[in-house]
């Protein structure tokens, strides 16, 4: 049985996943991390949790936070980030510019790529830097 909380996918399998596929997975990984971060910081009401989550997972916030980690990325991570940024989304939300949306997609692709490799320590390090921990 596959342990979906502790993955270690083969490099060939990961390379076969589209950039938007990686971003799709990375979006969920990032949201789980944000929700965990908020719960551990005492956001008690569901209304407060939802509003705060929506703020952090929105493209403008993700794009701003991504800027904090760009200098820390390895060459390979930077390549994944750039490929994610160059993915062609079908639509862009009204609340984000094209550049913000592409940067957020790049961040999500990176998070999906790291998650598939089981690199949770690296995910936690990048997330902590982004959140100012």
N, C-alpha and C positions, 0 to 999 in steps of 0.2 A: 504494500500500500504506500502511495506517495504521501510524504509529510509536507503539506503545502505551507507550513509555517517555517520550515527549515529546508529550503530548496538548494540544490547544487546541480543546476542543469548543465548539460554538455555545451561547450562553446559553439559547436556546429548547430545545435538546436536553437540557441539564443540568436545566432546570426541569421537564422531563417525567419525570425519574427520581424515584422515590419516596424519601422520607427513609430508609427501611430499605435501599433500593438503594444510596444514597450511603454509608450506614454499612457495608454489605457490602463495597463497594470500599475505603472508608477503613480498614476493619479490616486488609485485606491491605497497604495502603500503610503503615500504622503498624507492622505486624509486620515488613515488609521494612526499615524504618528502624531498628527496635529490633535486628534481627538484624545489620544492618550496623554499628550503634553498638557492639554487643557484640564482634563480630569484630575491629573496629579497636582495641578495648581489651584484647585479648589473652586472651579466654576461649577456651582452646585445645581443651578436650575437648568432644566432642559432648554428653556428659551435662551438663556445666556450662553449655554454650550453651542447651540445651533448658530446663533449670531456670530460668535467668535470663530467657529469653524468655517462658516461661509466667508468671513473676512480673510482668514489665512489661506484658504484653498482657492480663492479668486485669482485669476491670472495676473492682475496688477501687483498683488502682494507677493505671489510666487516669483514674479520677474524681479522685483526689488530684492527679495531674499536670495535669489540665485546669484546676483552680483557679488554677494559676500563670499561665495564659495568658488567662484571662477578661478581665482589665483591659486587655489589649493588643489585643483584637479590634476590628476596624472595625465600624461599624453593620451592614453587610451580612454580615460574618462572624458577628456576634452573632445575626443573624436566622436564619442557617443552623444555628448551634449550638442555638438555642431550638427550631427546628422538629425537629431531630434528637432533642432531649430529649423532645419531646412525641409522638414516634412510638410506636406501640403494639406492643411486642414480644410474641411469642407465648408466651414463657416467660422466666423469670429464673433464672440459675444459683444454686445453693444457697450458693455462696461469696460472693455479693454481695447487698446490699440493693437494693430497687427503685430508690432514688435513685442509688446508685452505678451500677447498670446503665443507667439512663436518661442519666446524665452521660457514661458511657463511649460509649454509642450516639451522643450528641450530638457528642462529640469525633471519633468515626469518621466521622460524616456530614460534618463540617467538613473532615476530611482527604480524604475522597472528592471533595467539591466542589472543593477547591483543586487536587487532582490532575487532575481532568477539565479544568480550565482551564489546566493546564500551569504553575501557579504554584509551582514547586519551590523558589524562593528563599524564599517565604513559609512553605512547609511546613518547610523547614530551619530558619528562624528560630524558628518556634513550637516545633518539636521540640527544638532546642537549649535553649530556655528551660525546657521541661518537664524535660529531662534534666540541667539544671544545668551545661551547658557554658559 
